[in-house]
């Protein structure tokens, strides 16, 4: 019977294709990772990430999954806890280099849960501030969200086309937008 050799296996992720994964990969190699799996242009909120799935499939009993930061593994607290619980069940450790977390010890598990909870709290605060800022902008009459395809002046000019046969469809075609966009713009102008 062969002796099982434990490995340090790294996982790196960047959210957009324009970002470089080099910083994370270099840190993982310096820590001694023999294999590094990665996902580029993948949001942490996505649970289905090919690199992560391959990494998790490759890990064996006694191995360590090494990440540069916890947020590279997942963005939500429930997902992080799910992954760590699964790793624990499979007797695989988790090491986060930036947060100095190693789940091989009870103290490391505690620090993981505290750091993950703080990260979740920080994201909730950011979300709350964003929503408050959007509400404040709306109350001041400023548009929030995607730029409108049709400004109020264009809609007012298109109103004359609407009374003619095929009105909405013709107006939409002339303006280069869908009929739904014309309907929404008309509703916005007439409700304002």
C-alpha positions in Angstrom: 0.0 0.0 0.0 1.4 3.4 -1.0 2.0 6.3 1.3 -0.4 9.2 0.8 1.4 12.5 0.1 -0.4 15.6 1.2 -0.3 18.6 -1.1 -0.8 22.4 -0.9 -3.1 23.2 -3.8 -3.8 26.8 -4.6 -6.9 28.6 -6.0 -6.8 32.1 -7.5 -9.6 34.2 -9.0 -10.0 37.6 -10.6 -13.4 39.1 -11.4 -12.7 40.6 -14.8 -10.6 39.5 -17.7 -8.6 42.8 -17.5 -7.3 42.0 -14.0 -4.0 40.0 -13.5 -3.9 36.8 -11.5 -0.1 37.0 -11.2 -0.1 38.6 -7.7 -2.2 35.7 -6.3 -0.3 33.0 -8.2 3.1 34.3 -7.1 2.0 34.3 -3.4 0.6 30.8 -3.7 3.8 29.5 -5.3 5.9 31.2 -2.6 3.8 29.4 0.0 4.6 26.1 -1.6 1.5 25.2 -3.7 2.4 22.4 -6.1 -0.8 23.0 -8.2 -2.7 26.2 -8.8 -6.2 26.3 -10.2 -7.7 29.6 -11.3 -10.7 31.4 -12.7 -10.4 34.6 -14.6 -13.3 36.8 -15.4 -15.4 35.0 -12.8 -17.5 36.7 -10.1 -17.1 35.4 -6.6 -20.9 35.4 -6.3 -21.1 32.6 -9.0 -21.1 29.2 -7.4 -20.3 27.4 -10.7 -16.7 28.2 -11.5 -14.7 25.7 -13.6 -11.3 26.4 -11.9 -12.8 26.0 -8.4 -14.7 22.9 -9.3 -11.5 21.3 -10.7 -9.6 22.4 -7.6 -12.1 20.9 -5.2 -12.2 17.7 -7.2 -8.4 17.3 -7.1 -8.1 17.8 -3.3 -7.6 14.7 -1.2 -7.6 13.8 2.5 -4.8 15.7 4.3 -4.3 18.3 1.5 -4.6 22.1 2.1 -6.5 24.4 -0.1 -4.6 27.7 -0.2 -6.2 31.0 -1.2 -4.7 34.5 -1.2 -7.8 36.0 0.4 -11.1 34.5 1.6 -13.0 36.6 -0.9 -11.3 34.8 -3.7 -13.1 31.6 -2.6 -16.6 33.1 -2.4 -18.4 36.4 -1.7 -21.2 35.2 0.6 -20.8 34.0 4.1 -23.1 31.0 3.6 -21.1 29.9 0.5 -17.8 30.2 2.4 -19.1 28.3 5.3 -20.5 25.6 3.0 -17.1 25.2 1.3 -15.2 25.1 4.6 -17.6 22.6 6.1 -17.2 20.4 3.0 -13.4 20.6 3.2 -13.6 19.8 6.9 -15.9 16.8 6.2 -13.3 15.6 3.6 -10.4 16.3 6.1 -8.9 19.0 3.9 -7.5 22.2 5.4 -8.0 25.8 4.3 -5.3 28.4 4.4 -5.9 32.0 3.6 -2.6 33.9 3.2 -3.8 37.5 3.6 -5.9 36.8 6.7 -3.4 34.3 8.2 -6.1 31.6 8.6 -5.3 28.0 8.8 -8.3 25.7 9.6 -6.0 22.9 10.7 -6.4 24.3 14.3 -9.5 25.1 16.3 -8.2 28.7 16.6 -7.9 28.9 12.8 -11.5 27.8 12.5 -12.6 30.5 14.9 -10.6 33.1 13.1 -12.1 32.0 9.8 -15.7 32.4 11.1 -14.9 35.8 12.6 -13.2 37.1 9.4 -16.0 35.7 7.2 -18.7 37.3 9.4 -16.8 40.7 9.3 -16.5 40.5 5.5 -20.2 39.8 5.2 -21.0 42.7 7.5 -18.8 45.0 5.5 -20.6 44.0 2.2 -24.0 44.6 3.9 -22.8 48.1 5.0 -21.6 48.9 1.5 -25.0 47.8 0.1 -26.9 49.8 2.6 -24.9 53.0 1.8 -25.4 52.4 -1.9 -29.2 52.1 -1.5 -29.3 55.2 0.7 -27.3 57.2 -1.9 -29.6 56.0 -4.6 -32.7 57.0 -2.6 -31.1 60.4 -1.9 -30.4 61.0 -5.6 -34.0 60.0 -6.5 -35.4 62.4 -3.9 -33.4 65.2 -5.6 -34.9 64.2 -8.9 -31.8 62.6 -10.4 -32.0 59.5 -12.5 -30.4 56.4 -11.0 -29.5 53.4 -13.0 -28.7 52.8 -16.7 -28.8 55.8 -18.9 -32.2 56.2 -20.6 -32.4 55.4 -24.3 -34.9 58.2 -24.8 -34.7 61.6 -23.2 -37.8 63.5 -22.4 -37.4 65.8 -25.5 -37.1 62.9 -27.9 -40.2 61.3 -26.4 -42.2 64.6 -26.7 -41.2 64.8 -30.4 -42.3 61.2 -31.0 -45.7 61.7 -29.4 -47.0 63.1 -32.8 -46.2 59.8 -34.5 -48.2 57.8 -32.0 -51.6 59.1 -33.2 -50.9 57.9 -36.8 -51.6 54.3 -37.9 -48.9 51.9 -36.6 -47.9 54.7 -34.2 -45.9 53.0 -31.5 -44.2 50.6 -33.9 -43.3 53.4 -36.3 -42.0 55.6 -33.5 -39.9 52.8 -32.1 -38.5 52.0 -35.5 -37.7 55.6 -36.2 -36.0 56.1 -32.8 -34.1 52.7 -33.1 -35.6 51.3 -29.9 -38.1 48.6 -29.0 -41.8 49.3 -28.6 -41.5 48.5 -24.9 -38.9 51.3 -24.5 -41.3 53.7 -26.2 -44.1 52.7 -23.8 -41.9 53.1 -20.8 -40.7 56.5 -21.9 -44.3 57.6 -22.6 -45.4 56.4 -19.2 -42.5 58.3 -17.5 -43.2 61.5 -19.4 -46.9 61.4 -18.8 -46.6 60.5 -15.1 -44.0 63.2 -14.4 
